[in-house]
Amino acid sequence: MKVTAKVQITLEVILSQPWHGDCPASQVAKQAKASAEVRVNNLLRTSHSEIRIIGKPRVKMVVADLNEEEG
């Protein structure tokens, strides 16, 4: 007898990309979704082909540190 189980989990990907201060939050969210999906897919494709993304990425929060100097 062969038994197979499918389990769904939620991942959190924290991105600290150098978005410019005047970049709209909507653009940050759009780019963050795409970047997170690419990172996770690349990680899984190279090491765990039996794991895949099945849902759409969702941005929960965009935080800007306005005191951080740009450099």
N, CA, C, O and CB atoms as a CASP TS submission, in Angstrom:
PFRMAT TS
TARGET T0000
AUTHOR 0000-0000-0000
METHOD Language model
MODEL 1
PARENT N/A
ATOM      1  N   MET     1       0.847  -1.173   0.000  1.00  0.00           N
ATOM      2  CA  MET     1       0.000   0.000   0.000  1.00  0.00           C
ATOM      3  C   MET     1       0.893   1.237   0.000  1.00  0.00           C
ATOM      4  O   MET     1       1.856   1.327   0.762  1.00  0.00           O
ATOM      5  CB  MET     1      -0.964  -0.002   1.221  1.00  0.00           C
ATOM      6  N   LYS     2       0.557   2.184  -0.867  1.00  0.00           N
ATOM      7  CA  LYS     2       1.283   3.448  -0.931  1.00  0.00           C
ATOM      8  C   LYS     2       0.389   4.549  -0.375  1.00  0.00           C
ATOM      9  O   LYS     2      -0.761   4.697  -0.788  1.00  0.00           O
ATOM     10  CB  LYS     2       1.727   3.773  -2.392  1.00  0.00           C
ATOM     11  N   VAL     3       0.922   5.310   0.554  1.00  0.00           N
ATOM     12  CA  VAL     3       0.179   6.417   1.158  1.00  0.00           C
ATOM     13  C   VAL     3       0.913   7.715   0.839  1.00  0.00           C
ATOM     14  O   VAL     3       2.129   7.806   1.005  1.00  0.00           O
ATOM     15  CB  VAL     3       0.022   6.224   2.710  1.00  0.00           C
ATOM     16  N   THR     4       0.163   8.720   0.380  1.00  0.00           N
ATOM     17  CA  THR     4       0.725  10.029   0.070  1.00  0.00           C
ATOM     18  C   THR     4      -0.013  11.084   0.866  1.00  0.00           C
ATOM     19  O   THR     4      -1.237  11.031   0.989  1.00  0.00           O
ATOM     20  CB  THR     4       0.646  10.330  -1.445  1.00  0.00           C
ATOM     21  N   ALA     5       0.718  12.036   1.405  1.00  0.00           N
ATOM     22  CA  ALA     5       0.105  13.148   2.137  1.00  0.00           C
ATOM     23  C   ALA     5       0.542  14.457   1.505  1.00  0.00           C
ATOM     24  O   ALA     5       1.697  14.603   1.104  1.00  0.00           O
ATOM     25  CB  ALA     5       0.489  13.111   3.646  1.00  0.00           C
ATOM     26  N   LYS     6      -0.378  15.409   1.414  1.00  0.00           N
ATOM     27  CA  LYS     6      -0.061  16.756   0.946  1.00  0.00           C
ATOM     28  C   LYS     6      -0.313  17.700   2.111  1.00  0.00           C
ATOM     29  O   LYS     6      -1.360  17.650   2.758  1.00  0.00           O
ATOM     30  CB  LYS     6      -0.916  17.158  -0.321  1.00  0.00           C
ATOM     31  N   VAL     7       0.659  18.556   2.366  1.00  0.00           N
ATOM     32  CA  VAL     7       0.580  19.499   3.469  1.00  0.00           C
ATOM     33  C   VAL     7       0.828  20.903   2.919  1.00  0.00           C
ATOM     34  O   VAL     7       1.766  21.112   2.150  1.00  0.00           O
ATOM     35  CB  VAL     7       1.607  19.141   4.595  1.00  0.00           C
ATOM     36  N   GLN     8      -0.004  21.859   3.307  1.00  0.00           N
ATOM     37  CA  GLN     8       0.194  23.242   2.890  1.00  0.00           C
ATOM     38  C   GLN     8       0.708  24.036   4.085  1.00  0.00           C
ATOM     39  O   GLN     8       0.200  23.914   5.200  1.00  0.00           O
ATOM     40  CB  GLN     8      -1.127  23.860   2.331  1.00  0.00           C
ATOM     41  N   ILE     9       1.730  24.854   3.824  1.00  0.00           N
ATOM     42  CA  ILE     9       2.272  25.720   4.860  1.00  0.00           C
ATOM     43  C   ILE     9       2.371  27.143   4.328  1.00  0.00           C
ATOM     44  O   ILE     9       2.298  27.369   3.120  1.00  0.00           O
ATOM     45  CB  ILE     9       3.655  25.213   5.338  1.00  0.00           C
ATOM     46  N   THR    10       2.535  28.089   5.224  1.00  0.00           N
ATOM     47  CA  THR    10       2.715  29.480   4.852  1.00  0.00           C
ATOM     48  C   THR    10       4.155  29.878   5.134  1.00  0.00           C
ATOM     49  O   THR    10       4.681  29.598   6.212  1.00  0.00           O
ATOM     50  CB  THR    10       1.723  30.397   5.614  1.00  0.00           C
ATOM     51  N   LEU    11       4.785  30.523   4.179  1.00  0.00           N
ATOM     52  CA  LEU    11       6.154  31.007   4.332  1.00  0.00           C
ATOM     53  C   LEU    11       6.143  32.525   4.438  1.00  0.00           C
ATOM     54  O   LEU    11       5.258  33.188   3.898  1.00  0.00           O
ATOM     55  CB  LEU    11       7.042  30.548   3.148  1.00  0.00           C
ATOM     56  N   GLU    12       7.115  33.058   5.126  1.00  0.00           N
ATOM     57  CA  GLU    12       7.307  34.505   5.158  1.00  0.00           C
ATOM     58  C   GLU    12       8.685  34.795   4.576  1.00  0.00           C
ATOM     59  O   GLU    12       9.679  34.200   4.992  1.00  0.00           O
ATOM     60  CB  GLU    12       7.167  35.078   6.621  1.00  0.00           C
ATOM     61  N   VAL    13       8.740  35.700   3.625  1.00  0.00           N
ATOM     62  CA  VAL    13       9.996  36.095   3.007  1.00  0.00           C
ATOM     63  C   VAL    13      10.205  37.573   3.315  1.00  0.00           C
ATOM     64  O   VAL    13       9.368  38.408   2.974  1.00  0.00           O
ATOM     65  CB  VAL    13       9.992  35.822   1.455  1.00  0.00           C
ATOM     66  N   ILE    14      11.312  37.889   3.954  1.00  0.00           N
ATOM     67  CA  ILE    14      11.611  39.273   4.304  1.00  0.00           C
ATOM     68  C   ILE    14      12.616  39.801   3.291  1.00  0.00           C
ATOM     69  O   ILE    14      13.705  39.247   3.140  1.00  0.00           O
ATOM     70  CB  ILE    14      12.162  39.392   5.769  1.00  0.00           C
ATOM     71  N   LEU    15      12.249  40.869   2.602  1.00  0.00           N
ATOM     72  CA  LEU    15      13.084  41.457   1.559  1.00  0.00           C
ATOM     73  C   LEU    15      13.568  42.828   2.009  1.00  0.00           C
ATOM     74  O   LEU    15      12.775  43.650   2.469  1.00  0.00           O
ATOM     75  CB  LEU    15      12.309  41.562   0.220  1.00  0.00           C
ATOM     76  N   SER    16      14.833  43.070   1.882  1.00  0.00           N
ATOM     77  CA  SER    16      15.418  44.369   2.222  1.00  0.00           C
ATOM     78  C   SER    16      16.107  44.937   0.990  1.00  0.00           C
ATOM     79  O   SER    16      17.313  45.183   0.985  1.00  0.00           O
ATOM     80  CB  SER    16      16.424  44.244   3.410  1.00  0.00           C
ATOM     81  N   GLN    17      15.331  45.131  -0.023  1.00  0.00           N
ATOM     82  CA  GLN    17      15.890  45.655  -1.258  1.00  0.00           C
ATOM     83  C   GLN    17      15.998  47.168  -1.167  1.00  0.00           C
ATOM     84  O   GLN    17      15.271  47.791  -0.393  1.00  0.00           O
ATOM     85  CB  GLN    17      15.033  45.242  -2.469  1.00  0.00           C
ATOM     86  N   PRO    18      16.890  47.769  -1.942  1.00  0.00           N
ATOM     87  CA  PRO    18      17.103  49.215  -1.865  1.00  0.00           C
ATOM     88  C   PRO    18      16.086  50.020  -2.679  1.00  0.00           C
ATOM     89  O   PRO    18      16.438  50.635  -3.686  1.00  0.00           O
ATOM     90  CB  PRO    18      18.495  49.544  -2.338  1.00  0.00           C
ATOM     91  N   TRP    19      14.833  50.012  -2.241  1.00  0.00           N
ATOM     92  CA  TRP    19      13.842  50.843  -2.920  1.00  0.00           C
ATOM     93  C   TRP    19      14.096  52.295  -2.552  1.00  0.00           C
ATOM     94  O   TRP    19      14.457  52.601  -1.416  1.00  0.00           O
ATOM     95  CB  TRP    19      12.388  50.418  -2.544  1.00  0.00           C
ATOM     96  N   HIS    20      13.910  53.172  -3.497  1.00  0.00           N
ATOM     97  CA  HIS    20      14.111  54.597  -3.264  1.00  0.00           C
ATOM     98  C   HIS    20      12.971  55.142  -2.407  1.00  0.00           C
ATOM     99  O   HIS    20      11.853  54.630  -2.469  1.00  0.00           O
ATOM    100  CB  HIS    20      14.205  55.368  -4.606  1.00  0.00           C
ATOM    101  N   GLY    21      13.238  56.154  -1.625  1.00  0.00           N
ATOM    102  CA  GLY    21      12.257  56.723  -0.700  1.00  0.00           C
ATOM    103  C   GLY    21      10.982  57.219  -1.345  1.00  0.00           C
ATOM    104  O   GLY    21       9.929  57.218  -0.708  1.00  0.00           O
ATOM    105  N   ASP    22      11.052  57.644  -2.595  1.00  0.00           N
ATOM    106  CA  ASP    22       9.844  58.157  -3.252  1.00  0.00           C
ATOM    107  C   ASP    22       9.128  57.088  -4.084  1.00  0.00           C
ATOM    108  O   ASP    22       8.203  57.398  -4.835  1.00  0.00           O
ATOM    109  CB  ASP    22      10.202  59.339  -4.141  1.00  0.00           C
ATOM    110  N   CYS    23       9.555  55.852  -3.951  1.00  0.00           N
ATOM    111  CA  CYS    23       8.892  54.752  -4.660  1.00  0.00           C
ATOM    112  C   CYS    23       7.541  54.481  -3.986  1.00  0.00           C
ATOM    113  O   CYS    23       7.497  54.268  -2.774  1.00  0.00           O
ATOM    114  CB  CYS    23       9.789  53.455  -4.665  1.00  0.00           C
ATOM    115  N   PRO    24       6.448  54.486  -4.741  1.00  0.00           N
ATOM    116  CA  PRO    24       5.129  54.252  -4.142  1.00  0.00           C
ATOM    117  C   PRO    24       5.025  52.863  -3.509  1.00  0.00           C
ATOM    118  O   PRO    24       5.603  51.896  -4.005  1.00  0.00           O
ATOM    119  CB  PRO    24       4.036  54.420  -5.198  1.00  0.00           C
ATOM    120  N   ALA    25       4.283  52.784  -2.413  1.00  0.00           N
ATOM    121  CA  ALA    25       4.102  51.509  -1.715  1.00  0.00           C
ATOM    122  C   ALA    25       3.517  50.453  -2.642  1.00  0.00           C
ATOM    123  O   ALA    25       3.838  49.272  -2.508  1.00  0.00           O
ATOM    124  CB  ALA    25       3.198  51.692  -0.494  1.00  0.00           C
ATOM    125  N   SER    26       2.666  50.856  -3.576  1.00  0.00           N
ATOM    126  CA  SER    26       2.074  49.885  -4.506  1.00  0.00           C
ATOM    127  C   SER    26       3.150  49.253  -5.390  1.00  0.00           C
ATOM    128  O   SER    26       3.077  48.066  -5.709  1.00  0.00           O
ATOM    129  CB  SER    26       0.998  50.563  -5.383  1.00  0.00           C
ATOM    130  N   GLN    27       4.138  50.040  -5.781  1.00  0.00           N
ATOM    131  CA  GLN    27       5.236  49.517  -6.600  1.00  0.00           C
ATOM    132  C   GLN    27       6.134  48.599  -5.773  1.00  0.00           C
ATOM    133  O   GLN    27       6.578  47.559  -6.258  1.00  0.00           O
ATOM    134  CB  GLN    27       6.064  50.673  -7.199  1.00  0.00           C
ATOM    135  N   VAL    28       6.402  48.988  -4.518  1.00  0.00           N
ATOM    136  CA  VAL    28       7.195  48.144  -3.626  1.00  0.00           C
ATOM    137  C   VAL    28       6.497  46.803  -3.449  1.00  0.00           C
ATOM    138  O   VAL    28       7.136  45.754  -3.526  1.00  0.00           O
ATOM    139  CB  VAL    28       7.412  48.834  -2.252  1.00  0.00           C
ATOM    140  N   ALA    29       5.183  46.831  -3.211  1.00  0.00           N
ATOM    141  CA  ALA    29       4.421  45.597  -3.014  1.00  0.00           C
ATOM    142  C   ALA    29       4.476  44.717  -4.262  1.00  0.00           C
ATOM    143  O   ALA    29       4.665  43.505  -4.159  1.00  0.00           O
ATOM    144  CB  ALA    29       2.959  45.920  -2.659  1.00  0.00           C
ATOM    145  N   LYS    30       4.314  45.321  -5.431  1.00  0.00           N
ATOM    146  CA  LYS    30       4.335  44.563  -6.690  1.00  0.00           C
ATOM    147  C   LYS    30       5.698  43.903  -6.900  1.00  0.00           C
ATOM    148  O   LYS    30       5.777  42.723  -7.244  1.00  0.00           O
ATOM    149  CB  LYS    30       4.002  45.487  -7.885  1.00  0.00           C
ATOM    150  N   GLN    31       6.767  44.669  -6.690  1.00  0.00           N
ATOM    151  CA  GLN    31       8.108  44.131  -6.879  1.00  0.00           C
ATOM    152  C   GLN    31       8.445  43.091  -5.815  1.00  0.00           C
ATOM    153  O   GLN    31       9.112  42.097  -6.103  1.00  0.00           O
ATOM    154  CB  GLN    31       9.136  45.256  -6.855  1.00  0.00           C
ATOM    155  N   ALA    32       7.986  43.321  -4.585  1.00  0.00           N
ATOM    156  CA  ALA    32       8.260  42.386  -3.496  1.00  0.00           C
ATOM    157  C   ALA    32       7.588  41.036  -3.756  1.00  0.00           C
ATOM    158  O   ALA    32       8.192  39.988  -3.527  1.00  0.00           O
ATOM    159  CB  ALA    32       7.780  42.970  -2.155  1.00  0.00           C
ATOM    160  N   LYS    33       6.349  41.059  -4.230  1.00  0.00           N
ATOM    161  CA  LYS    33       5.654  39.807  -4.561  1.00  0.00           C
ATOM    162  C   LYS    33       6.449  39.008  -5.590  1.00  0.00           C
ATOM    163  O   LYS    33       6.694  37.814  -5.418  1.00  0.00           O
ATOM    164  CB  LYS    33       4.232  40.099  -5.097  1.00  0.00           C
ATOM    165  N   ALA    34       6.843  39.686  -6.651  1.00  0.00           N
ATOM    166  CA  ALA    34       7.571  39.007  -7.722  1.00  0.00           C
ATOM    167  C   ALA    34       8.914  38.484  -7.228  1.00  0.00           C
ATOM    168  O   ALA    34       9.292  37.354  -7.539  1.00  0.00           O
ATOM    169  CB  ALA    34       7.781  39.954  -8.907  1.00  0.00           C
ATOM    170  N   SER    35       9.632  39.291  -6.465  1.00  0.00           N
ATOM    171  CA  SER    35      10.948  38.894  -5.977  1.00  0.00           C
ATOM    172  C   SER    35      10.850  37.718  -5.009  1.00  0.00           C
ATOM    173  O   SER    35      11.654  36.788  -5.084  1.00  0.00           O
ATOM    174  CB  SER    35      11.637  40.075  -5.299  1.00  0.00           C
ATOM    175  N   ALA    36       9.887  37.750  -4.113  1.00  0.00           N
ATOM    176  CA  ALA    36       9.722  36.654  -3.156  1.00  0.00           C
ATOM    177  C   ALA    36       9.380  35.355  -3.869  1.00  0.00           C
ATOM    178  O   ALA    36       9.911  34.296  -3.532  1.00  0.00           O
ATOM    179  CB  ALA    36       8.635  36.993  -2.133  1.00  0.00           C
ATOM    180  N   GLU    37       8.504  35.434  -4.840  1.00  0.00           N
ATOM    181  CA  GLU    37       8.112  34.235  -5.576  1.00  0.00           C
ATOM    182  C   GLU    37       9.301  33.641  -6.336  1.00  0.00           C
ATOM    183  O   GLU    37       9.482  32.424  -6.355  1.00  0.00           O
ATOM    184  CB  GLU    37       6.971  34.559  -6.549  1.00  0.00           C
ATOM    185  N   VAL    38      10.100  34.492  -6.956  1.00  0.00           N
ATOM    186  CA  VAL    38      11.274  34.020  -7.688  1.00  0.00           C
ATOM    187  C   VAL    38      12.269  33.370  -6.734  1.00  0.00           C
ATOM    188  O   VAL    38      12.801  32.299  -7.026  1.00  0.00           O
ATOM    189  CB  VAL    38      11.942  35.181  -8.449  1.00  0.00           C
ATOM    190  N   ARG    39      12.526  34.016  -5.589  1.00  0.00           N
ATOM    191  CA  ARG    39      13.484  33.467  -4.623  1.00  0.00           C
ATOM    192  C   ARG    39      13.062  32.090  -4.119  1.00  0.00           C
ATOM    193  O   ARG    39      13.868  31.161  -4.074  1.00  0.00           O
ATOM    194  CB  ARG    39      13.644  34.420  -3.444  1.00  0.00           C
ATOM    195  N   VAL    40      11.802  31.969  -3.743  1.00  0.00           N
ATOM    196  CA  VAL    40      11.328  30.693  -3.213  1.00  0.00           C
ATOM    197  C   VAL    40      11.324  29.630  -4.309  1.00  0.00           C
ATOM    198  O   VAL    40      11.749  28.500  -4.070  1.00  0.00           O
ATOM    199  CB  VAL    40       9.918  30.846  -2.611  1.00  0.00           C
ATOM    200  N   ASN    41      10.857  29.972  -5.494  1.00  0.00           N
ATOM    201  CA  ASN    41      10.858  29.006  -6.603  1.00  0.00           C
ATOM    202  C   ASN    41      12.271  28.538  -6.930  1.00  0.00           C
ATOM    203  O   ASN    41      12.493  27.347  -7.150  1.00  0.00           O
ATOM    204  CB  ASN    41      10.212  29.623  -7.850  1.00  0.00           C
ATOM    205  N   ASN    42      13.225  29.460  -6.964  1.00  0.00           N
ATOM    206  CA  ASN    42      14.610  29.080  -7.254  1.00  0.00           C
ATOM    207  C   ASN    42      15.166  28.155  -6.181  1.00  0.00           C
ATOM    208  O   ASN    42      15.842  27.175  -6.492  1.00  0.00           O
ATOM    209  CB  ASN    42      15.490  30.326  -7.376  1.00  0.00           C
ATOM    210  N   LEU    43      14.888  28.460  -4.936  1.00  0.00           N
ATOM    211  CA  LEU    43      15.349  27.620  -3.836  1.00  0.00           C
ATOM    212  C   LEU    43      14.757  26.217  -3.926  1.00  0.00           C
ATOM    213  O   LEU    43      15.469  25.225  -3.773  1.00  0.00           O
ATOM    214  CB  LEU    43      14.989  28.256  -2.496  1.00  0.00           C
ATOM    215  N   LEU    44      13.467  26.139  -4.172  1.00  0.00           N
ATOM    216  CA  LEU    44      12.799  24.847  -4.218  1.00  0.00           C
ATOM    217  C   LEU    44      13.180  24.046  -5.458  1.00  0.00           C
ATOM    218  O   LEU    44      13.352  22.829  -5.386  1.00  0.00           O
ATOM    219  CB  LEU    44      11.301  25.038  -4.172  1.00  0.00           C
ATOM    220  N   ARG    45      13.308  24.713  -6.572  1.00  0.00           N
ATOM    221  CA  ARG    45      13.620  24.015  -7.826  1.00  0.00           C
ATOM    222  C   ARG    45      14.980  23.333  -7.752  1.00  0.00           C
ATOM    223  O   ARG    45      15.155  22.242  -8.296  1.00  0.00           O
ATOM    224  CB  ARG    45      13.591  24.996  -9.007  1.00  0.00           C
ATOM    225  N   THR    46      15.943  23.964  -7.085  1.00  0.00           N
ATOM    226  CA  THR    46      17.287  23.400  -7.042  1.00  0.00           C
ATOM    227  C   THR    46      17.455  22.312  -5.994  1.00  0.00           C
ATOM    228  O   THR    46      18.379  21.505  -6.086  1.00  0.00           O
ATOM    229  CB  THR    46      18.276  24.484  -6.788  1.00  0.00           C
ATOM    230  N   SER    47      16.571  22.279  -4.996  1.00  0.00           N
ATOM    231  CA  SER    47      16.799  21.309  -3.923  1.00  0.00           C
ATOM    232  C   SER    47      15.605  20.415  -3.602  1.00  0.00           C
ATOM    233  O   SER    47      15.789  19.321  -3.068  1.00  0.00           O
ATOM    234  CB  SER    47      17.197  22.030  -2.694  1.00  0.00           C
ATOM    235  N   HIS    48      14.396  20.850  -3.910  1.00  0.00           N
ATOM    236  CA  HIS    48      13.205  20.079  -3.527  1.00  0.00           C
ATOM    237  C   HIS    48      12.141  20.167  -4.620  1.00  0.00           C
ATOM    238  O   HIS    48      11.204  20.959  -4.521  1.00  0.00           O
ATOM    239  CB  HIS    48      12.633  20.590  -2.181  1.00  0.00           C
ATOM    240  N   SER    49      12.287  19.369  -5.634  1.00  0.00           N
ATOM    241  CA  SER    49      11.361  19.445  -6.761  1.00  0.00           C
ATOM    242  C   SER    49       9.944  19.019  -6.405  1.00  0.00           C
ATOM    243  O   SER    49       9.010  19.296  -7.158  1.00  0.00           O
ATOM    244  CB  SER    49      11.865  18.595  -7.886  1.00  0.00           C
ATOM    245  N   GLU    50       9.768  18.350  -5.269  1.00  0.00           N
ATOM    246  CA  GLU    50       8.426  17.926  -4.865  1.00  0.00           C
ATOM    247  C   GLU    50       7.662  19.017  -4.106  1.00  0.00           C
ATOM    248  O   GLU    50       6.510  18.816  -3.723  1.00  0.00           O
ATOM    249  CB  GLU    50       8.521  16.683  -4.004  1.00  0.00           C
ATOM    250  N   ILE    51       8.304  20.171  -3.890  1.00  0.00           N
ATOM    251  CA  ILE    51       7.658  21.291  -3.198  1.00  0.00           C
ATOM    252  C   ILE    51       7.446  22.402  -4.210  1.00  0.00           C
ATOM    253  O   ILE    51       8.338  22.702  -5.003  1.00  0.00           O
ATOM    254  CB  ILE    51       8.515  21.792  -1.978  1.00  0.00           C
ATOM    255  N   ARG    52       6.264  23.015  -4.187  1.00  0.00           N
ATOM    256  CA  ARG    52       5.976  24.100  -5.133  1.00  0.00           C
ATOM    257  C   ARG    52       5.055  25.131  -4.495  1.00  0.00           C
ATOM    258  O   ARG    52       4.395  24.858  -3.492  1.00  0.00           O
ATOM    259  CB  ARG    52       5.337  23.543  -6.424  1.00  0.00           C
ATOM    260  N   ILE    53       5.023  26.311  -5.086  1.00  0.00           N
ATOM    261  CA  ILE    53       4.118  27.372  -4.646  1.00  0.00           C
ATOM    262  C   ILE    53       2.764  27.115  -5.300  1.00  0.00           C
ATOM    263  O   ILE    53       2.688  26.917  -6.513  1.00  0.00           O
ATOM    264  CB  ILE    53       4.673  28.807  -5.016  1.00  0.00           C
ATOM    265  N   ILE    54       1.702  27.115  -4.509  1.00  0.00           N
ATOM    266  CA  ILE    54       0.376  26.864  -5.069  1.00  0.00           C
ATOM    267  C   ILE    54      -0.567  28.058  -4.911  1.00  0.00           C
ATOM    268  O   ILE    54      -1.623  28.094  -5.543  1.00  0.00           O
ATOM    269  CB  ILE    54      -0.233  25.646  -4.412  1.00  0.00           C
ATOM    270  N   GLY    55      -0.208  29.010  -4.097  1.00  0.00           N
ATOM    271  CA  GLY    55      -1.070  30.178  -3.884  1.00  0.00           C
ATOM    272  C   GLY    55      -0.407  31.441  -4.398  1.00  0.00           C
ATOM    273  O   GLY    55       0.766  31.440  -4.772  1.00  0.00           O
ATOM    274  N   LYS    56      -1.173  32.509  -4.409  1.00  0.00           N
ATOM    275  CA  LYS    56      -0.651  33.795  -4.839  1.00  0.00           C
ATOM    276  C   LYS    56       0.059  34.473  -3.669  1.00  0.00           C
ATOM    277  O   LYS    56      -0.422  34.416  -2.537  1.00  0.00           O
ATOM    278  CB  LYS    56      -1.785  34.693  -5.391  1.00  0.00           C
ATOM    279  N   PRO    57       1.198  35.114  -3.933  1.00  0.00           N
ATOM    280  CA  PRO    57       1.870  35.854  -2.866  1.00  0.00           C
ATOM    281  C   PRO    57       0.995  37.006  -2.378  1.00  0.00           C
ATOM    282  O   PRO    57       0.252  37.607  -3.153  1.00  0.00           O
ATOM    283  CB  PRO    57       3.229  36.388  -3.353  1.00  0.00           C
ATOM    284  N   ARG    58       1.091  37.301  -1.102  1.00  0.00           N
ATOM    285  CA  ARG    58       0.306  38.387  -0.512  1.00  0.00           C
ATOM    286  C   ARG    58       1.240  39.248   0.334  1.00  0.00           C
ATOM    287  O   ARG    58       1.932  38.737   1.214  1.00  0.00           O
ATOM    288  CB  ARG    58      -0.884  37.831   0.351  1.00  0.00           C
ATOM    289  N   VAL    59       1.258  40.531   0.073  1.00  0.00           N
ATOM    290  CA  VAL    59       2.079  41.442   0.855  1.00  0.00           C
ATOM    291  C   VAL    59       1.291  41.843   2.094  1.00  0.00           C
ATOM    292  O   VAL    59       0.179  42.361   1.992  1.00  0.00           O
ATOM    293  CB  VAL    59       2.497  42.696   0.020  1.00  0.00           C
ATOM    294  N   LYS    60       1.876  41.600   3.269  1.00  0.00           N
ATOM    295  CA  LYS    60       1.208  41.936   4.524  1.00  0.00           C
ATOM    296  C   LYS    60       1.622  43.300   5.041  1.00  0.00           C
ATOM    297  O   LYS    60       0.849  43.960   5.735  1.00  0.00           O
ATOM    298  CB  LYS    60       1.502  40.885   5.570  1.00  0.00           C
ATOM    299  N   MET    61       2.841  43.735   4.708  1.00  0.00           N
ATOM    300  CA  MET    61       3.308  44.980   5.269  1.00  0.00           C
ATOM    301  C   MET    61       4.475  45.525   4.453  1.00  0.00           C
ATOM    302  O   MET    61       5.327  44.770   3.983  1.00  0.00           O
ATOM    303  CB  MET    61       3.712  44.790   6.728  1.00  0.00           C
ATOM    304  N   VAL    62       4.500  46.846   4.292  1.00  0.00           N
ATOM    305  CA  VAL    62       5.644  47.541   3.712  1.00  0.00           C
ATOM    306  C   VAL    62       6.076  48.561   4.756  1.00  0.00           C
ATOM    307  O   VAL    62       5.277  49.401   5.170  1.00  0.00           O
ATOM    308  CB  VAL    62       5.292  48.228   2.313  1.00  0.00           C
ATOM    309  N   VAL    63       7.328  48.494   5.184  1.00  0.00           N
ATOM    310  CA  VAL    63       7.829  49.372   6.228  1.00  0.00           C
ATOM    311  C   VAL    63       9.007  50.165   5.669  1.00  0.00           C
ATOM    312  O   VAL    63       9.902  49.599   5.042  1.00  0.00           O
ATOM    313  CB  VAL    63       8.245  48.562   7.494  1.00  0.00           C
ATOM    314  N   ALA    64       9.001  51.468   5.898  1.00  0.00           N
ATOM    315  CA  ALA    64      10.113  52.314   5.473  1.00  0.00           C
ATOM    316  C   ALA    64      10.710  52.982   6.693  1.00  0.00           C
ATOM    317  O   ALA    64       9.989  53.539   7.521  1.00  0.00           O
ATOM    318  CB  ALA    64       9.655  53.371   4.434  1.00  0.00           C
ATOM    319  N   ASP    65      12.027  52.928   6.804  1.00  0.00           N
ATOM    320  CA  ASP    65      12.723  53.626   7.877  1.00  0.00           C
ATOM    321  C   ASP    65      13.141  54.976   7.315  1.00  0.00           C
ATOM    322  O   ASP    65      14.142  55.077   6.605  1.00  0.00           O
ATOM    323  CB  ASP    65      13.964  52.805   8.413  1.00  0.00           C
ATOM    324  N   LEU    66      12.375  56.008   7.632  1.00  0.00           N
ATOM    325  CA  LEU    66      12.624  57.331   7.061  1.00  0.00           C
ATOM    326  C   LEU    66      13.857  57.992   7.648  1.00  0.00           C
ATOM    327  O   LEU    66      14.335  58.985   7.100  1.00  0.00           O
ATOM    328  CB  LEU    66      11.425  58.220   7.273  1.00  0.00           C
ATOM    329  N   ASN    67      14.377  57.479   8.732  1.00  0.00           N
ATOM    330  CA  ASN    67      15.588  58.029   9.357  1.00  0.00           C
ATOM    331  C   ASN    67      16.845  57.414   8.790  1.00  0.00           C
ATOM    332  O   ASN    67      17.944  57.914   9.030  1.00  0.00           O
ATOM    333  CB  ASN    67      15.554  57.816  10.857  1.00  0.00           C
ATOM    334  N   GLU    68      16.703  56.348   8.049  1.00  0.00           N
ATOM    335  CA  GLU    68      17.846  55.651   7.437  1.00  0.00           C
ATOM    336  C   GLU    68      18.401  56.531   6.318  1.00  0.00           C
ATOM    337  O   GLU    68      17.652  56.974   5.447  1.00  0.00           O
ATOM    338  CB  GLU    68      17.426  54.232   6.883  1.00  0.00           C
ATOM    339  N   GLU    69      19.697  56.782   6.340  1.00  0.00           N
ATOM    340  CA  GLU    69      20.315  57.567   5.288  1.00  0.00           C
ATOM    341  C   GLU    69      20.474  56.716   4.045  1.00  0.00           C
ATOM    342  O   GLU    69      20.857  55.548   4.112  1.00  0.00           O
ATOM    343  CB  GLU    69      21.672  58.122   5.742  1.00  0.00           C
ATOM    344  N   GLU    70      20.173  57.323   2.911  1.00  0.00           N
ATOM    345  CA  GLU    70      20.364  56.614   1.645  1.00  0.00           C
ATOM    346  C   GLU    70      21.831  56.665   1.280  1.00  0.00           C
ATOM    347  O   GLU    70      22.512  57.664   1.515  1.00  0.00           O
ATOM    348  CB  GLU    70      19.491  57.226   0.513  1.00  0.00           C
ATOM    349  N   GLY    71      22.307  55.585   0.706  1.00  0.00           N
ATOM    350  CA  GLY    71      23.711  55.606   0.374  1.00  0.00           C
ATOM    351  C   GLY    71      23.994  54.691  -0.675  1.00  0.00           C
ATOM    352  O   GLY    71      25.145  54.570  -1.096  1.00  0.00           O
TER
END
